[in-house]
Amino acid sequence: MVDRCRIFYLIESLGLGGAEKRLLIDMENLDRSRFEPVVCFLTKEDDLKKDFERLGVSTVGMSASHPSDGARIVSGLVRLIRRYRPHILHTQLFWADLYGRLAGRFSRTPLAISTVQSTVYDNRHLSLYSQKRLWLDRWSARWCQHFVAVSETVRDSIMRHLRVDPGQISVIYNAIGEEAFSTMPEEERRRHRAAWGLRGDAFLFVTVGKLHPDKGHPFLIRAFAGVFRRHPHVRLWIVGEGSFRKTLEDLVQSLGLQNAVSFLGRRLDVKNLLSACDGFVFPTLSEGMPFCLLEAMASGRPVLATNIGPNQEAIQDGQTGFLVPPGDSHALEAKLEMMLSHPDQLQRMAQEGRSYVQRKFSALQAARRLESLYETLRNGKRHRWEPSSLKEAKTFEEEAATVGTKP
């Protein structure tokens, strides 16, 4: 009998972000008769820890006060990896990628894989902080045997910015499980809306995402202001938390929208909110492959999003949803108005979108592709690092001790 493939997953946290959700969905669908996972996370943020443990997945927290605490994290990871002795080290998110690749070298782990969730380096005007992160990411990427991109757009970004050969990249879309496609009965939907204080004629738009400048919330709020002046029964609920919240609240106040726009913060009942809304809006300026957009489509909600690359891979404009240029409040306002005025078209579009997501973004299908990748890499050539000299080994030890210094 062949031993199960042991995989050491490393991620920055077990919070409520997209990468953490992707990892949890992968664990829900991974074939445990062939694969033995353990999940390690760097920080104390552990909202999803119980969900992983419910699946029988072992978790290990590093409890780092800040993920840039490099030397301690790398040395701790080396000890953990040597104890677990995985066949594959699989990392997600910047600090986990950086330290995981270093620890993989020092512990001589046969294979290192990184899943890339975003296109953060596509901004032409990178800050000095981001430029340093790009350099570190590119520097450590040469020790990663393979990359998983969550969309074709992310794949192109990896090739350009990390200078990775296309043969080292597999596209495995972020995907959602069957439970996301369950629909809420109309009576229950009305009950939820009433409990949340919505009038019967209210048209509710919902957006979900971290409150960060990259998510484009100001453009949506300004677009909504124009619609609200003509349709006082519309409402906008903003789900998510982040450092940009105060700026957005001030904008809502200045536009006189405080009775029409609500900030709901972090929510664990996003599926209910999506099911109860009349339209989902996603004004983001930068993404990898957004779960909230896929979940809204799976819930049978009509969607409006920006026409950046990943959204274009999920939405066929006018057929499975609407697309508008990023950062264009006027275009957003026009489409919000259209969504209010054409309920029959919205219903047809929502059903098309639901069917499309079910075909293209299946969690089970994504898990099978990931398993196939693991087996292909494990059965192929294994890339082990052997320092050419004691001097080279010492150089990398010194780099590992300093690389965590916050740029």
N, C-alpha and C positions, 0 to 999 in steps of 0.2 A: 504494500500500500504506500502510495506517495504521500510524504508529509504535506500538511497544509502549508500554503505560502504565508509566511508571517510578514505583516505589513505594519510599520510604525508610522502612523499619521501624526504630523506636527502642524499645528495651527496657532495663531496668536491668542485666540480666546475661544470660549464656548458661549459667546454672546448671541444676540439675535440678528446678526448680519447675514448677508447673502452667502458668503463663503462657508460660514458655520452651518447654515441651512443646507447647502449643497453636500457638505460632509455627512450630515445626519441622514439625508435622503439616500446617499450612497450606502451608508451602513444599514439602512432599512432593507436594502435590496441586494446586498452582497451575499454571495453563496458561502455560508459558513462551513460547509462541508469541504470546501477547497481553500478558504482564506481565513486567516486568524488575525484580526485587527487589534491594535491598541491605539488609543488616541491620547496624545500629549498636547497640552495647551500652555502657553507661556505665562499669561497673566492670571489674576484672581477672578476675572469675569467668567461666570460659569452658569448662566441662565439655562443652558441646554444640557448641563451635566446629567441630570436625572433622566432626560430623554435618551441619552446614549446608554446609560446604565440599564434602563428599562429594556433595551435591545440586547443586553448581555455583553456590551462592549466595555472593556476596561478603559478607564480614563486616569491620566496622571497630570496633575497641575504643578507648574513650576513656581507659581505664586510670585512672579517677578513684579516689583513695584512699577517698573516701566520696561517695556520690551527692548529699550536701547541699552539695558544693563548687560552688555555683551559677554565679557569674559566669564562671569558666573554662569550665565545661561549656557554657553557653549560647553564649558567643562561639565556642567550637570547633564546636558544632553548626551555627551560622550559616554558618561557612566550609565545612563539609562539605556542607550542603544546597545552598549556592550552587554548589559544584563539581559535585554530582550532578544538580541541577536536576530534582527529581522532580515529577510531576504530583500525587502524593498523599503526605502524611506520615502514617504510621500508628503510633501509640504504644501502649505497654502498661506498666502499673504506675505507681505514683504519681509518682516522680521523673522518669521518662521522659515521662509525660503533661505534667507541669508545665513542664519545660524544653523539651520538643518543641513545645508550644503557643506558648511565648515565641519560640523560634527560628523557628518557622513564620511568626510575625508579622513578625519582623525581616527574614527572607529572602523574604517575600512569596510563600510557597508557596501555590498555589491552594486546596488542600483539606487539612484536618487531620481525622483520625479517631482516636478512642481506643477500644480494647477494654477493658472493665471486667470484672474477674475475680471480684470479691468484693462483700460487703455490709458492709464493715468499719465503716461509719458507723451501722449499725443498733443498736449498743450504746447503751442509754439513758444510760450513765454514762461518757461519753467523757472520757479524760484531757485535760489541757491540751494536751499534745503532739498528740493526735488531733484536738482542736478546731481547732488551728492548721492542721493538714493539711487538714481539711475546708474551712476558709476559703480556703486556697490553691487547692484543687481546684475549688471553686465559682467562685472569682475567675477562674481560667484557663479554665474550661469554656466560657465565653461565646465563646471564640475557636476552639472546636472545632465544625466543621460537622456532624459526625455521631458517634454512639456505637454500638459493638457491645456488646451485653450477652450474656453466655454462658449466661443462663437468664432465664426470665420474672421470677424473684425478683430478680435483679440489675437487670433493666429497671425494676422498681418502685422499687428503691432509688435508682437514678440519678435518676428523676423527683422523688422526695421530697427527696433530700439535695443534689443538684447543681442542682435546679430547671430541669431540661431538658425541653423540649417533647416529648411522646411521639412526634411525627412525626420527631424527630431521632434516634430510637433503633431499631435493628434487633436482633432476637434471633437470634443464630447460635450454637447450642449448641457447647460443647466436644465434640469428637468423636474417634473412634479409627479407625485404619486396619484393613484386613482382617487384617493379621498378628496383631492382638490376639485374633482369634477362632480362631486355630489352637489345637488341643487337644493335650495331651501324652499319648502312649500310656501305658496303665496300667503296663506293665513299666518304662518310663522313670521314671514317677512314683514307683514303689516304690523304684527305685534311688536317686533323689534323696533321698527320705526316709531311706533307710538311711544314705546318705553323710552326712546331717546329724545322725545319731545318734538318729533317732526310732524307737521301738519299733513293732512291727506294730500294736498296739492303741491307739496314741496318737491322740487327736483333736486336731488342730492348728488353732487359731484364729490368724489373721494380721490385723494392722492396719497401715496405711501412712499416714504423714503427718508433717509437721514437728512436732517435740517443742516444743509451744507451748501455753499454757493454753487457747487457743481450740479446740484439737483434742479436748479432753475425755478425755484418757487416764486421769486419776485415777478417773473414774467407771467406766471399763472395768476397771481393775485391781481396784477394790473389788468389782465384780460378779464378776469372775473368781475372786476369793478364795473367795467363797461356793460357786461351782461346784466349785472344786478340792477343797474339804473333802469333798465327796460323791463326786467322780470324780477320783481321784489320777492318772489316765492322761491328763488334758487338759493341753495346753500352749498358751502364748500367746507369739507372736513379735511384737515391736514394731519396725517398720522405719521409719527416719527419724532425723534428727539435729536438735538445736536446744538453745537455752539452758535448756530445762526438764528436760533429761535427768537431772541430778543429783537434782532434786526427785522425779522419778518412780522413780529407782533407790532412793532412801531409802524411798519408800512401799512398794515391792516388798519391801525388806529388813524393814521393820517388820511386814509382813503374813506374813512367812515364806514368800514365794513365789519365792525366788532360784533354786530348782531347777526351777521351772515356767514362769517368765517370762524371756524373753531379749530383750535389746536388740541389734538387728543393725546399727544405724547406717545410713548411706547405702549403698544397694545398687544395682548395675547389673543384677541378675538378678531384678528384682521379678516379671517374668512367670513365671519358674520357681517362685518362692515361692508365687505365687497359684495356679498349676496344682497344686502339691503339697499345698496346705492343704486342710482339710475345711470351713472356713467363714471368711468375711471379715467383720470387724467394724469399723464406722466410727462412733465415738462423738462426732464433731465437734459443736461448738456454733455454728459459723459457716462458711459456704462460698459459693462462686459456682456452680460445677458441677464436682465433683471427678473428675479423671481416674482416680484409683485405684479409685473405686467402679465407674466404667464398665468399667475393665479387669478387675476382679474378676468382674463380671457376664458380660463377654465370654468370660472363661476358663471359664465354666460352673460357677462357685463359688456356693454359697448365700450371701446377704449379709444382714447385720443393720446397720441404720444409724439415726441419729436422724431424727425426722420434721420437720426444718427444711425450708423451702421448696424449695431445689434438690434435696435428696434425694427429696422427694415427686414431683418432676418425672421422676425416674429410676426410682423404685420404686413399684409398686402393692402396698400392704401385704397380705401373705398370699398374693399371686399371683406377683409377681416378686422378692419379698424381704420382710424384716420391718422394721417401723419402730417405734421407741420414743421417748418424750419425751426431749429433750436434758437431760443432767445428772441422770438418774434411774437410779441404780445398781440399785435393786430391779427396775425394769422390764427393764433390761439382763440382769440375772442370770436372770430368768424366761425370757427369750427364748434365752439361751445354753443353758439347761437344755433347752428345747424342741428346739433344734437337735441336741443330743446324743441326744434320745430319739425323734426322728421322721425317720430317714434316708430313707424313701421319699418323704415330703412334701418334704424338702429337695431331693431329686434332681429332682422335677417342677418345683419352684419355680425351681431353678437353670436348667433348660432354658427355662422361660418367660422368665426374666430375660435370658438370652443372646439369645433371639429378639427381645425388645423393644428391647434396645440396638442390635442389628443394624439394625432398622427405623428407629429414631429418632435415633441418634447416629453416623451414617456420616460419615467424614472427607471422602469424595469429595462427598457432598451438601453438607456445610458449605462446602467450597472453592468449589463452584459458586455458592452463595448469596453468598459474599464477593466473587467475581468480578462477579456481577451488581450488587452494591452499588457496587463501584468504577466500573463503566461507567455506572451511573445517575447517580452523583454527578459524574463527569467530564463527562458529556454534558449535565448540567443547569446551573443557575446556579452560577458560581464566585464564592466569597466572598473578595474580596481586601481586606486591611486597608490603608486609606490614612489616615494621621494627618491630622486636620483642621487641624493647625497644627504648627509646629516645636516649640512648647511641649509639645504632647501627645506627640510623638515622644521628646523628651528625658525626659519623665516615665516613659515605659515603659523607656527605657534605664536610668534610675536604679533602677527597681523590679527589673529583671532582675539588676542588680549586687548587690542586697541580698536577693533572695528565697531564695537558697540558704543563708542563715544558719540553722543548725539550731535548731528551736524548742525 
